[in-house]
Every structure is written in structure tokens, then in C-alpha cells.
Amino acid sequence: MARAARLLAAALAASLLGGCSTVGTRTLPMDRFDFTESVSRSWREQILLNIVKARYGEVPTFVEVAQIVTGYEARSEVRVSGDFNLYNPTDFFGAGGTASWVDRPTLTYSPLTGEKFTRVILVPIPSSAILLLLQAGYRADLVMDTLVQSVNGHVNPRSPVASAASAASRFPRIVELLKRIQAAGGLDFRVDPGEKDAKPMTLMVLRSAEVPGASAEVEELRSILGIPPDRIEVPLVNGVLPGRNGEVTMFCHSTLQVLLAMGNGVEVPPDHVEAGWAFPARPGPPMPDDYRLRVRSGDSPPGDALVSVRHLGRWFWVSQDDLASKRALVVLGLMLRALETGEGGKAPILSISTN
């Protein structure tokens, strides 16, 4: 009988230890999904809060999730008890055990400060980043209306730094032409690495004959930007003034300017404007309806809001069914992620261990 008790206890211990050995692999799919969803939700909330704060004249604050480490502590316990007597046939024994595991996540946050804050928030977005979005398939009008301040000296009238004279700018027509050329499959860019020690040059490729659905648009774009008819590859450089020798200049907003522009779409409570807490809406042409950001406000957000934040006693949110606002937030979110992961940037790390 005692031998049977020992065998039972050994079997029980083996089963407990065997079950605990696969804790990490069993929880990996669930944990990855949960952490991904949590980081995504907090990222949306952070972007929305900074857009709202821009309307209230406050300094934007960004905090990165620098690292996620989650460890599991597996515990097992085996208990055996009994009473064995050679002269008593009423021997008894008992065996039992428990197994448990504890999840101990550790999150490391990194505030955006110093040189990185300057590069990500204050310095104009490089034109090469704009072209990456265009090549990824994002519409030219959405990207350029949101992120670009001027092209070859033609100022975006929707820019937060635009003047009254910008109303006569050819920028909207340039954007419309690029949108049509892009839809016809004729918008292309390439990077020329140049000679040794030279900086790479971004080139916009314009081939009228190869874009039958938009050849007239290509020629009109050449005329507005002053591109010679025989120039197929056009250098695209950062700058405010019109380009020379067939170059095209592009000057982009900084992230701060994008936040200010998007802040114009925040529905600020009238009493906050009257009290001087928030700026009134900036005059000027609004964004087109299909990518205009609309941030609602009230005492409480709807249960199906895409993202909601609380600021100065009021709730601000973007509706789940507002596809136009989603487009605007996606463009800003992608650009921020691209700028944050520059030189020396680190992506969030997920490390799972079982002990």
C-alpha cells in the first residue's frame, strides 16, 4: 500500500510539472493579441489627446512604450499523507496537489524629450517620408493636404501658417492633378544614390506618353511647376522657394503644425472658448469631407467610439463610423511612427519566459 502511495504521488507531481512546462507557449497567442490591442488603443488616445491639447494651446506630450517584458512564475505543490500499519488492515493514504502560474508584466516608458522631441515634433517632416506614403498607395490629396505646406512656392491654403493671399494659390490644383495622375498609375518616384559621399536624391518621374488616362494632367502639372517638356526625371528637394533648373521644391509641416491644423476639427464647448481656455476655430477652407477630422465632445462618450479622451472635465471622441476621421488619424499615426523610429529608435520588445 505504501508503494502505491509513492507511485501515485510521483505520477501526480509529473503531471503537474508537465502541465506547467507549456505555460509560455499556451499564453503567447493570447498575450501578443492583448498587448497589441492595448498599445494600439493607448496610441490612438495619445494622438487624440495631443490634437485636443493643441486646440487648447498646450504643449504636446508623447510617451513611447519602449519595452514590454512579461514573465511567468509557475508553482506546483504535491501533498501525500497516510497511515500504514502491518497489523491493521484499515490502512489509508491520500494524495493531492496544486499548480498555478503568475503573470508579472513590466512596462518601460520613454518620454519624448530633447533632441528626439525636436526631430519628431518641431522639425519639418522630410519630403522623402511623404513620398513613401504616396508609394504605399495613400491618396495624394489626403497626404499632401494634411502634411505639406508648399510645393514650388505654392502654399497650401489649409496650412495653419497660410495667409489670406494663399487663397489664390495653385496648390489645390497641383494636389488635384497629382491625385488624378496617381489614380491613372502615372505617379512614380525613385531614389538616385548618387556618387560616392553624395547625398541620395529623390526623383519624381513624369512620362506623359505612358499615362494615357492622364497625359493632359501631366502636361498641366509640368506647366504649373515650370518643368521643361523634355524633363522626365525631376529632382524633388526640400525648400520653400520655387526650384531652379527644373527642380521641384516641397516644404512639409512639422508634426506640431499638423496637430494645430487637425485641432481645428475639434468640437470645443462654447463655454471653454468664452472663458479663454481654447482658441476659436481658425478661419480658412476646411479639409474635404472624405478626410476631414471631426472630434466630438460632451459629458460622456458613446460606447462604440473609436477613441475617446477626457480633458478639462469634458470628453472628446472620434466616432467608430467616421471613416474620414479614421483616414486623417491613420496618416498622422503612420508619420509619427516613421519619425520616432529614426536613428537609434527601438521598437517595443515582447519577451516571454517561464520559470
C-alpha positions as CSV (number, residue, x, y, z in Angstrom):
1,M,0.0,0.0,0.0
2,A,2.8,2.5,0.8
3,R,4.4,1.7,-2.5
4,A,1.1,2.5,-4.2
5,A,1.0,5.9,-2.4
6,R,4.5,6.7,-3.6
7,L,3.7,5.8,-7.2
8,L,0.6,7.9,-7.1
9,A,2.4,10.9,-5.7
10,A,5.1,10.6,-8.3
11,A,2.6,10.4,-11.1
12,L,0.8,13.5,-9.7
13,A,3.9,15.5,-9.5
14,A,4.9,14.6,-13.0
15,S,1.6,15.7,-14.4
16,L,1.7,19.0,-12.5
17,L,5.2,19.8,-13.7
18,G,4.4,18.7,-17.2
19,G,1.4,20.9,-17.4
20,C,3.4,23.9,-16.2
21,S,6.2,23.5,-18.7
22,T,4.0,24.7,-21.5
23,V,2.6,27.9,-19.9
24,G,4.6,30.2,-22.2
25,T,3.6,28.6,-25.4
26,R,-0.1,28.4,-24.4
27,T,-0.3,32.0,-23.4
28,L,1.8,33.5,-26.3
29,P,-1.1,34.0,-28.8
30,M,-3.4,35.5,-26.2
31,D,-0.7,37.8,-24.7
32,R,0.5,39.0,-28.1
33,F,-3.0,39.9,-29.1
34,D,-3.8,41.6,-25.7
35,F,-0.6,43.7,-25.7
36,T,-1.0,44.7,-29.4
37,E,-4.6,45.8,-28.7
38,S,-3.6,47.7,-25.6
39,V,-0.7,49.5,-27.3
40,S,-2.8,50.4,-30.3
41,R,-5.6,51.8,-28.1
42,S,-3.2,53.9,-26.0
43,W,-1.5,55.2,-29.1
44,R,-4.9,56.4,-30.5
45,E,-5.7,58.0,-27.2
46,Q,-2.3,59.8,-27.1
47,I,-2.7,61.2,-30.6
48,L,-6.3,62.4,-30.0
49,L,-5.3,64.0,-26.6
50,N,-2.5,65.9,-28.3
51,I,-4.8,67.1,-31.0
52,V,-7.2,68.4,-28.4
53,K,-4.4,70.0,-26.4
54,A,-3.2,71.8,-29.5
55,R,-6.6,73.4,-29.8
56,Y,-6.3,74.5,-26.1
57,G,-2.8,76.0,-26.7
58,E,-1.0,73.3,-24.7
59,V,2.4,71.7,-25.4
60,P,2.1,68.2,-26.9
61,T,3.4,65.4,-24.8
62,F,4.3,61.9,-26.1
63,V,5.4,58.9,-24.2
64,E,6.6,55.8,-26.0
65,V,6.2,52.2,-24.9
66,A,9.9,51.4,-25.1
67,Q,9.7,47.8,-23.9
68,I,7.2,45.2,-22.7
69,V,8.6,42.3,-20.7
70,T,6.2,39.7,-19.2
71,G,7.4,36.8,-17.1
72,Y,5.5,33.8,-15.7
73,E,6.2,32.2,-12.4
74,A,5.0,28.6,-12.4
75,R,4.3,27.0,-9.0
76,S,3.4,23.4,-8.1
77,E,2.9,21.6,-4.9
78,V,2.4,17.9,-4.1
79,R,0.9,16.6,-0.8
80,V,0.9,12.9,0.3
81,S,-0.4,11.7,3.6
82,G,-1.3,8.3,5.0
83,D,-1.3,5.7,7.9
84,F,0.2,2.3,7.4
85,N,0.1,-0.5,10.0
86,L,1.3,-4.0,9.4
87,Y,-1.3,-5.4,11.9
88,N,-4.3,-3.2,10.8
89,P,-6.0,-3.8,7.5
90,T,-7.6,-0.4,7.5
91,D,-4.6,1.5,6.2
92,F,-5.4,4.7,4.4
93,F,-3.5,7.3,2.4
94,G,-4.2,10.4,0.5
95,A,-2.5,12.5,-2.2
96,G,-3.2,15.9,-3.7
97,G,-1.5,18.8,-5.4
98,T,-1.9,22.3,-6.8
99,A,-0.4,24.1,-9.8
100,S,-0.6,27.8,-10.5
101,W,1.2,30.5,-12.6
102,V,1.5,34.2,-12.0
103,D,1.8,36.8,-14.9
104,R,4.2,39.6,-14.0
105,P,4.4,42.2,-16.9
106,T,6.9,45.0,-16.7
107,L,6.4,48.1,-19.0
108,T,9.1,50.6,-19.7
109,Y,8.0,54.0,-20.9
110,S,10.2,56.6,-22.6
111,P,9.1,60.2,-22.7
112,L,9.7,62.1,-26.0
113,T,12.2,64.8,-25.0
114,G,15.3,66.6,-26.0
115,E,16.8,66.1,-29.5
116,K,14.2,63.4,-30.4
117,F,11.3,65.7,-29.4
118,T,12.8,68.4,-31.7
119,R,13.2,66.0,-34.6
120,V,9.8,64.4,-34.3
121,I,7.7,67.3,-33.2
122,L,9.3,70.6,-34.3
123,V,11.4,69.9,-37.4
124,P,9.5,69.8,-40.7
125,I,8.7,66.3,-42.0
126,P,11.2,65.3,-44.7
127,S,9.7,65.1,-48.1
128,S,11.0,61.6,-48.6
129,A,8.6,60.4,-45.9
130,I,5.7,62.0,-47.8
131,L,6.7,60.1,-50.9
132,L,6.8,56.8,-49.0
133,L,3.2,57.3,-48.1
134,L,2.3,58.1,-51.7
135,Q,4.1,55.0,-52.9
136,A,2.3,52.9,-50.3
137,G,-0.9,53.8,-52.0
138,Y,-2.3,56.6,-49.8
139,R,-4.1,59.2,-51.9
140,A,-2.1,62.3,-52.9
141,D,-4.8,64.7,-51.8
142,L,-5.1,63.2,-48.3
143,V,-1.3,63.1,-47.7
144,M,-0.5,66.5,-49.2
145,D,-3.4,68.5,-47.8
146,T,-2.6,67.1,-44.3
147,L,1.2,67.1,-44.3
148,V,2.6,69.5,-46.9
149,Q,2.9,73.3,-46.5
150,S,4.0,74.3,-50.0
151,V,5.1,72.9,-53.4
152,N,7.4,75.0,-55.5
153,G,6.3,78.1,-53.6
154,H,2.6,77.4,-53.9
155,V,1.3,77.5,-50.3
156,N,-1.3,75.1,-49.0
157,P,-4.3,77.4,-48.1
158,R,-5.3,74.9,-45.4
159,S,-2.0,75.2,-43.7
160,P,-2.0,76.7,-40.2
161,V,0.6,79.2,-41.4
162,A,-1.2,80.2,-44.6
163,S,-2.0,83.9,-45.2
164,A,-5.0,85.4,-46.9
165,A,-3.1,85.6,-50.1
166,S,-2.8,81.8,-50.1
167,A,-6.5,81.6,-51.2
168,A,-5.3,82.2,-54.8
169,S,-2.5,79.6,-54.5
170,R,-2.3,76.9,-57.2
171,F,-1.6,74.3,-54.5
172,P,-5.1,72.8,-54.6
173,R,-4.8,72.4,-58.4
174,I,-1.4,70.7,-58.0
175,V,-2.8,68.3,-55.5
176,E,-5.8,67.5,-57.7
177,L,-3.5,66.8,-60.7
178,L,-1.3,64.6,-58.6
179,K,-4.4,62.7,-57.4
180,R,-5.6,62.1,-61.0
181,I,-2.1,61.1,-62.2
182,Q,-1.8,58.7,-59.2
183,A,-5.2,57.2,-60.0
184,A,-4.1,56.6,-63.6
185,G,-1.0,54.8,-62.4
186,G,1.4,57.5,-63.5
187,L,2.8,58.8,-60.3
188,D,6.3,57.3,-59.6
189,F,9.3,58.2,-57.6
190,R,12.8,56.8,-57.4
191,V,15.9,57.5,-55.3
192,D,19.2,58.1,-57.0
193,P,22.0,57.1,-54.6
194,G,24.5,59.5,-56.4
195,E,28.2,59.3,-56.5
196,K,30.4,58.3,-53.5
197,D,29.8,60.6,-50.5
198,A,26.9,62.3,-52.2
199,K,23.5,62.6,-50.7
200,P,20.8,60.4,-52.3
201,M,18.4,62.4,-54.5
202,T,14.7,61.8,-54.8
203,L,13.3,62.0,-58.3
204,M,9.7,62.4,-59.5
205,V,9.2,60.5,-62.7
206,L,6.8,62.1,-65.3
207,R,6.1,60.3,-68.5
208,S,3.2,61.8,-70.4
209,A,3.1,59.2,-73.2
210,E,2.9,56.3,-70.7
211,V,-0.1,57.7,-68.8
212,P,-2.9,57.7,-71.5
213,G,-5.6,58.3,-68.9
214,A,-3.9,61.4,-67.5
215,S,-1.5,62.8,-70.2
216,A,-3.2,66.2,-70.1
217,E,-2.9,66.3,-66.3
218,V,0.8,65.5,-66.6
219,E,1.4,68.4,-69.1
220,E,-0.6,70.8,-66.9
221,L,1.4,69.8,-63.9
222,R,4.6,70.5,-65.8
223,S,3.3,73.9,-66.8
224,I,2.4,74.9,-63.2
225,L,5.6,73.7,-61.7
226,G,7.8,75.0,-64.5
227,I,9.2,71.6,-65.5
228,P,10.7,71.5,-69.1
229,P,8.8,69.3,-71.5
230,D,11.8,67.1,-72.1
231,R,12.5,66.5,-68.4
232,I,11.3,63.1,-67.4
233,E,13.0,62.7,-64.0
234,V,12.5,65.8,-61.9
235,P,14.7,66.3,-58.7
236,L,12.5,66.8,-55.6
237,V,14.2,68.8,-52.9
238,N,13.2,70.3,-49.5
239,G,12.6,74.1,-49.8
240,V,10.1,76.9,-49.6
241,L,11.1,79.0,-52.7
242,P,10.4,77.7,-56.3
243,G,13.1,75.3,-57.5
244,R,15.7,76.2,-60.1
245,N,17.0,74.3,-63.2
246,G,14.0,72.0,-63.4
247,E,13.9,71.2,-59.6
248,V,10.7,71.0,-57.7
249,T,10.7,72.1,-54.0
250,M,8.5,70.7,-51.3
251,F,8.2,72.1,-47.8
252,C,6.3,70.0,-45.2
253,H,4.6,70.8,-42.0
254,S,6.1,69.9,-38.7
255,T,4.2,67.4,-36.5
256,L,3.2,70.4,-34.3
257,Q,1.7,72.2,-37.3
258,V,-0.2,69.1,-38.2
259,L,-1.6,68.9,-34.7
260,L,-2.6,72.5,-34.9
261,A,-4.3,72.1,-38.2
262,M,-6.2,68.9,-37.0
263,G,-7.1,70.8,-33.8
264,N,-9.4,72.9,-36.0
265,G,-11.7,69.9,-36.3
266,V,-12.2,69.6,-32.5
267,E,-15.7,70.5,-31.3
268,V,-14.7,72.7,-28.4
269,P,-17.5,73.5,-25.9
270,P,-18.6,77.1,-26.3
271,D,-18.1,77.9,-22.7
272,H,-14.4,76.9,-23.0
273,V,-13.9,79.4,-25.8
274,E,-15.7,82.1,-24.0
275,A,-13.6,81.5,-20.9
276,G,-10.4,81.8,-23.0
277,W,-9.4,78.2,-22.4
278,A,-9.4,77.3,-26.1
279,F,-8.8,79.0,-29.4
280,P,-11.8,79.6,-31.6
281,A,-11.8,77.8,-34.9
282,R,-9.2,79.1,-37.4
283,P,-10.7,80.7,-40.5
284,G,-9.9,79.3,-43.9
285,P,-11.0,76.5,-46.2
286,P,-11.9,73.3,-44.3
287,M,-10.5,69.9,-45.3
288,P,-12.6,67.9,-47.8
289,D,-15.3,65.9,-46.2
290,D,-13.8,62.5,-47.1
291,Y,-10.7,63.0,-44.9
292,R,-11.7,65.8,-42.5
293,L,-11.1,65.1,-38.9
294,R,-14.2,65.6,-36.6
295,V,-13.7,65.3,-32.9
296,R,-17.0,65.4,-31.0
297,S,-17.3,66.5,-27.3
298,G,-19.8,66.0,-24.5
299,D,-20.3,64.9,-20.9
300,S,-19.7,61.3,-21.8
301,P,-18.6,59.4,-25.0
302,P,-20.7,56.9,-26.8
303,G,-20.0,53.3,-26.0
304,D,-18.9,52.5,-29.6
305,A,-16.4,55.4,-30.0
306,L,-13.2,54.6,-31.9
307,V,-11.2,56.5,-29.3
308,S,-12.1,58.9,-26.5
309,V,-10.1,61.0,-24.0
310,R,-11.1,63.3,-21.1
311,H,-9.7,66.8,-20.9
312,L,-10.7,69.7,-18.6
313,G,-13.8,67.9,-17.4
314,R,-15.1,67.1,-20.9
315,W,-14.9,64.0,-23.1
316,F,-13.7,64.2,-26.7
317,W,-14.0,61.3,-29.1
318,V,-14.0,60.1,-32.7
319,S,-16.9,58.1,-33.8
320,Q,-16.4,54.5,-34.9
321,D,-18.3,55.1,-38.2
322,D,-16.4,58.2,-39.1
323,L,-14.2,56.9,-41.9
324,A,-13.0,60.4,-42.9
325,S,-11.6,61.0,-39.4
326,K,-10.0,57.5,-39.4
327,R,-8.1,58.3,-42.6
328,A,-6.7,61.5,-41.1
329,L,-5.7,59.7,-37.9
330,V,-4.0,56.9,-39.8
331,V,-1.9,59.3,-41.8
332,L,-0.7,61.2,-38.7
333,G,-0.1,57.9,-36.8
334,L,2.0,56.4,-39.6
335,M,4.0,59.5,-39.9
336,L,4.7,59.7,-36.2
337,R,5.8,56.1,-36.1
338,A,8.1,56.6,-39.0
339,L,9.7,59.7,-37.4
340,E,10.0,58.1,-34.0
341,T,11.9,55.1,-35.3
342,G,14.6,57.1,-36.9
343,E,18.3,56.6,-36.0
344,G,18.6,54.9,-32.6
345,G,14.9,54.1,-32.4
346,K,13.8,50.9,-30.7
347,A,10.7,49.0,-31.4
348,P,8.7,47.6,-28.5
349,I,10.0,44.3,-27.3
350,L,7.9,41.4,-26.1
351,S,9.8,38.9,-24.0
352,I,8.1,35.8,-22.5
353,S,9.8,33.5,-20.2
354,T,8.6,30.6,-18.0
355,N,10.2,29.9,-14.7
